[in-house]
Amino acid sequence: MSLSPARSAAFQVLLRVDHDQAFAPELLHSERYAKLSPQDHGLLTELVMGVLRWRSLLDNWLSDYSKRPITSLDAEVQSALRMGVYQLRFLDRIPARAAINESVELVKRARKTSAAAFVNAVLRKIDADPSERNYWEAIEKAGTVSELAGAGSHPEWLVERWVKSFGLQDAKRICAYDQHRPGVAVRLPDVSTENELRECEVELAPGLLLSSARRVISGDVTRAQPFLNGQVAIEDEGSQLVGLLVGFGKRILDCCAAPGGKTRILAQRNPQAEVVAVELHPHRAELLRRLVKEQHVQVIAGDVRALSETAFDRILVDAPCSGTGTLARNPEIKWRLRPSDVQDLQQRQLSILQSALAKLEHGGRLVYATCSLEPEENEEVIARALAQNSFRVVDVLPELDWLRSRGEITWAEPASLVRGPYLRTLPGLHPCDGFFAAILEHSTVNR
């Protein structure tokens, strides 16, 4: 029996995500799968991301119908079963016969022939169940942390945190957002690039937060020539907003700079400035060099904490974090993350922030940002840094109002993007991923 290229590729990607701790978006956009037809690549993406988003719910169903924990099965059997049940439950246009038969064939080709009959029996039992399920209604009706975690296919410990931090209703919105395919946003440097994208049959709409952003309505921007040439990059509007908060300077440091979207914003808004972009990992620094081609940007591969240069008037610390604000794009994170990881990350974040503060000249400003929803990585890092340094937090709302007065922010209510003195976007409440940002300056600066 022949296998569809999309299902075969999805099986490979899911195994690599499981075995190698790889990230699905990077694998999906790798050269290995670039030659797939748009239709096959679309199905590949749907299968991989769908299985990862709904994994715990799929596993619960499979355990119920098989009468055994799916986690007791070999990884190859798990992935084939998850792909099969996802197609049966979520993809109405996929014939049940194709979903079942190809899942069985995947197991056979993975040399797990002894499990083929088991996979066939479980998937046929699921297909024969006529029960109707409304996944979104189940999320909305959830009244407890446990119910929300089950219906929304998130780890219970993570949902419990969000309910504590944001309340049950906002936690529901976050979970629901994470289970949808997120929109694609790009930042456009000029009108001519927008026209080029339209000529490549990429339909665009205005950004929901920013005037410089565009939302991709249809078409594949990753196959358009402006994207391939590096003229335009995919970047969430919340991420773009963080870049705008850094403002204008003469000597700018971007810590932990890859993949480079914010670096590019800093460079394009400050064409006369010296911009130093530091990235710890050499291969990511090389990707950064390819994306950010502005001549006044110096890319350094190394640990920013070892950087001897000082006297920067603008600094961005886009700290490495748990990424819990980006689970719609990176669903594998929620199955890997452990509660202890959040505290471990705080130590690294604090170390980077303290090092960066030492490089800030008097009168300069530093923006600390993460794409995490967790207070340990955000407010607590700021509190610990301020306890040891003579810096203060600058209220972000006047900065947002100023950006709106310039026409750069188009969101009608900047105050809704704020929590205390900080930027705080939440998936499901705002049209972007979850971002936190704090603006710091020397406490002796006169305003």
Buried (B, 14 or more C-beta within 10 A) or exposed (E): EEBBBBBBBBBBBBBBBBEEEBBBBEBBBEEEBEEBEEEBBEBBBBBBBBBBBBBBBBBBBBBEBBEEEBEEBBBBBBBBBBBBBBBBBBBEEBEBEEBBBBBBBBBBBBEBEEBBEBBBBBBBEBBEEEEEEEBEEBBBEBEEBEBBBBBBBBBBEBBBBBBEBBEBEBBBBBBBBBBEEBBBBBBBBEEEBBEBBEEBEBEBEEBBBBBBBBBBEEBBBBBBEBBEEEBBBBBBBBBBBBBBBBBEBBBBBBBBBBBBBBBBBBBBBBEEBBBBBBBBEEEBBEBBBEBBEEEEBEBBBEBBBEBEBEEBBBBBBBBBBBBBBBBBBBBBBBBBBEEEEBEEBBEBBBEBBBBBBEBBBEEBBBBBBBBBBBBBBBBBBBEBBBEEBEBBBBEBBEBBEEBBEEEBBBBEEBEBBBBEBBBBBBBBBBBBBBBBBBBBBBEEEEE
